[in-house]
Amino acid sequence: MQSAVYAAVGQLVGAGQRDTMTIPEVADLAGVNPTSIYRRWGSIDALLGEVAVAALTQGEPLPDTGVLRDDIAEWASVIAADVGRPKRRAYLRAMVAARDDVVEACPCWEVRREQAEEMIARASERGEATPSVRQLLDHVIAPLYHHAVFGLAVDDAYVAELVDDVVAMLGAAPGSAGGR
Amino acid sequence: MQSAVYAAVGQLVGAGQRDTMTIPEVADLAGVNPTSIYRRWGSIDALLGEVAVAALTQGEPLPDTGVLRDDIAEWASVIAADVGRPKRRAYLRAMVAARDDVVEACPCWEVRREQAEEMIARASERGEATPSVRQLLDHVIAPLYHHAVFGLAVDDAYVAELVDDVVAMLGAAPGSAGGR
């Protein structure tokens, strides 16, 4: 049932019906009973939030180039290409709209945190200086998402600037490094 | 008429009706003719976008402490306190929702850009090393807005970390400084 429901939500988001879709519509399109959707997800916002997280965090394996800077650049570039697509932007905005009810940590952000932790841990093992996980999230992911959500440009040149910036932070303050 | 309409929109946003308000409702509350609102703003989304920009960018004068780092810290702290308020968050999300139609540069972002330019120009005149305007926007404003929009914490400790980060960038790469 989950994949049919996810696909139906994706189809409605793609058709520009993100803000207006209802559980009966999703149920009809997915060929399942609306009651089952109500029982499992509770509300259309909860369902939409879950599908958005799934859509935004699935995808390519984490880069492992052997050099942290290159890992970050590749990681950021995949995310930028992803959030730059209109349908993904619609999902991102759906996440934002769902935030009023979801006061817990944003699950989409949590996936990025785990990925940042893994890349930084590998770099530390290799003896590289590293930014903290927070720095990677705040200075690479946040600006990318911010640009995407507000309709600003998210291109390769922009990604390269962000990567330069986060690497520059590193060189300046070795005391603040170490993958915290 | 503008102030009555802005006040009516503000009242409806405050009452949690951001997503459902209509032009006739706003007109009724403001005591103006709906036709005048349609003629001037065209749609409820355009009106809501304009009010959101006004709400998000009005306020305190730009800090002028004589030291760029302190200017940035004060500026960021005022913005953080502002976007951390539920009503302002609602406005920010209204801006995000309006983005589908508004492909031009986000006006709210433009106000922050002008403020960053002014603080950096003053610091350059004093002979201080400065980050670029883009760096200030991407690494202080974007993470603050991102946190606010996604319901993550926006407190003084967080602001202090962002300020440290952008100052660290400076020290590391003097070649990239200079207020570009």
Interface residues (C-beta under 8 A of the other chain):
Chain A: D19 A90 R93 M95 V96 A97 R99 D100 V102 V103 A105 C106 W109 R134 Q135 D138 H139 A142 P143 Y145 H146 H147 V149 F150 G151 L152 E161 L162 D164 D165 A168 M169 L170 G171 A172 A173 S176
Chain B: D19 A90 R93 M95 V96 A97 R99 D100 V102 V103 A105 C106 W109 R134 Q135 D138 H139 A142 P143 Y145 H146 H147 V149 F150 G151 L152 E161 L162 D164 D165 A168 M169 L170 G171 A172 A173 S176
